[in-house]
């Protein structure tokens, strides 16, 4: 993937970086799962570009209230998790490193179910997903957009191929 960052430098708009995003991780123990933190902003972000890449120092993908994160997720089919050779313990051990902040919100008794303190704009770029909610589900196809407002949810890929989901997290206050 190519990430192009443009900013004003000395009053002139220009490309300041054109490269692969440095914060991209592929799971070893969950075949087909990957995520890429494309950008993040703190609360009260400025348009003054300081030359640093905030993704390198982000300790969590879940932004503080008023901050944001842009994340690309690749989600494997459920068959990966149902395979007799799938090592749940090894997969669980690597996910805090791959998905910091999100992994800690996962419900131990309901794999995949979590609630983020954010408003999320979810764009399904490729494939099909089921958005599982506390009450019901939504079937999604490529091109669909979901707006989540601090909702408890899980992404389920019941198809036979990976799905790609672009997520914009906007950190929010309130209780879920």
C-alpha positions in Angstrom: 0.0 0.0 0.0 1.2 3.5 -0.8 0.5 6.4 1.7 0.9 9.9 0.3 1.1 12.7 2.9 0.8 16.3 1.8 1.2 19.4 4.0 2.0 23.0 3.8 5.7 23.7 4.2 6.7 27.4 4.3 3.3 28.2 2.9 3.6 25.8 -0.1 1.5 22.6 -0.3 3.7 19.7 -1.2 4.2 15.9 -0.9 6.1 15.4 2.4 6.1 11.6 2.3 5.2 9.0 -0.4 5.9 5.5 0.9 4.5 2.5 2.5 2.9 3.2 5.9 5.4 2.1 8.5 2.8 0.8 11.0 1.5 -2.2 9.2 1.2 -5.6 10.8 0.2 -9.0 9.5 -0.7 -11.7 12.1 1.4 -14.8 12.1 -1.1 -16.9 14.0 -4.3 -15.6 12.4 -3.8 -16.1 8.6 -5.3 -13.3 6.6 -5.6 -10.8 9.5 -3.7 -7.5 9.2 -4.0 -3.9 10.1 -2.3 -0.7 9.1 -2.5 2.5 11.1 -2.4 5.0 8.3 -2.6 8.2 10.4 -3.6 9.5 13.8 -4.2 12.9 15.4 -4.3 14.1 19.0 -7.1 16.2 20.4 -7.1 19.8 19.1 -4.9 18.9 16.2 -3.2 21.7 14.3 -2.7 22.0 10.5 0.9 23.0 11.2 3.0 20.0 10.0 5.9 19.3 12.3 7.5 16.7 10.1 6.9 13.7 12.3 4.8 10.6 11.7 2.3 10.2 14.6 1.7 6.5 13.8 5.2 5.6 14.9 4.6 6.8 18.5 0.9 5.9 18.9 0.6 3.6 21.8 -3.0 2.8 21.0 -5.2 2.7 17.9 -8.1 4.1 20.1 -7.8 7.9 20.1 -8.4 10.2 23.0 -11.6 12.3 22.9 -11.2 14.7 20.0 -8.4 12.7 18.5 -8.6 10.4 15.5 -7.1 7.3 14.0 -7.3 6.0 10.4 -7.0 2.2 10.2 -7.2 -0.3 7.4 -8.2 -3.8 8.6 -8.0 -7.0 6.6 -10.3 -9.6 8.2 -10.1 -13.3 7.3 -13.0 -15.6 6.9 -14.4 -17.3 10.0 -13.1 -20.6 8.6 -9.7 -19.5 9.7 -10.8 -19.5 13.4 -12.7 -22.7 13.0 -9.8 -24.6 11.5 -8.7 -27.5 13.8 -5.1 -26.2 13.4 -5.9 -22.7 14.6 -3.9 -21.9 17.8 -6.2 -19.6 19.8 -3.5 -19.0 22.5 -0.8 -18.1 20.0 -3.2 -15.8 18.2 -4.4 -14.1 21.4 -0.7 -13.6 22.4 0.1 -11.6 19.3 -3.0 -9.4 19.0 -2.1 -6.9 21.8 1.0 -6.0 19.7 -0.9 -6.0 16.4 -4.0 -4.1 17.6 -3.0 -2.0 20.7 -5.9 -0.4 22.5 -8.5 -2.4 20.6 -7.4 -5.8 21.8 -7.8 -4.7 25.4 -11.4 -3.8 24.7 -12.3 -7.3 23.5 -14.7 -9.3 25.6 -13.0 -12.5 26.8 -16.3 -14.5 26.9 -17.4 -13.4 23.4 -14.5 -13.4 21.0 -14.4 -10.3 18.7 -17.1 -8.4 20.6 -15.9 -5.0 21.8 -16.9 -1.4 22.4 -14.7 1.5 21.5 -15.1 5.0 23.1 -15.4 6.6 19.7 -17.6 7.5 16.8 -16.5 5.3 13.9 -16.9 5.7 10.2 -16.5 2.2 8.7 -16.1 1.9 4.9 -16.2 -1.7 3.5 -13.8 -1.6 0.6 -13.7 -5.2 -0.4 -15.7 -8.4 0.5 -18.6 -9.0 2.7 -19.0 -8.7 6.5 -21.6 -9.1 9.1 -21.7 -6.5 11.8 -22.9 -8.3 14.9 -24.6 -6.0 17.5 -26.1 -6.6 20.9 -29.5 -6.7 19.3 -29.3 -8.0 15.7 -26.9 -7.9 12.8 -26.3 -5.9 9.6 -25.1 -7.6 6.4 -22.6 -5.5 4.6 -21.2 -5.5 1.1 -18.3 -3.7 -0.6 -19.2 0.0 -0.8 -21.3 0.1 2.3 -20.7 2.6 5.1 -21.5 2.2 8.8 -21.5 5.0 11.3 -21.1 3.6 14.9 -21.6 5.8 17.9 -19.9 3.9 20.8 -21.6 0.7 20.0 -20.8 -2.8 21.2 -20.1 -4.9 18.1 -18.0 -7.6 16.4 -17.0 -8.0 12.7 -17.8 -11.5 11.3 -16.5 -12.5 7.9 -18.8 -15.4 6.9 -17.6 -15.4 3.3 -14.7 -17.5 1.9 -12.4 -14.6 1.2 -10.8 -11.7 3.1 -12.6 -8.4 3.7 -11.0 -5.0 3.8 -12.5 -2.4 6.1 -11.3 1.3 6.3 -12.1 2.7 9.8 -12.0 6.3 10.9 -12.1 6.4 14.7 -13.0 9.8 16.3 -12.3 9.7 20.1 -15.4 10.5 22.1 -16.5 10.9 25.7 -19.4 9.1 27.3 -20.2 5.6 28.4 -21.1 2.8 26.2 
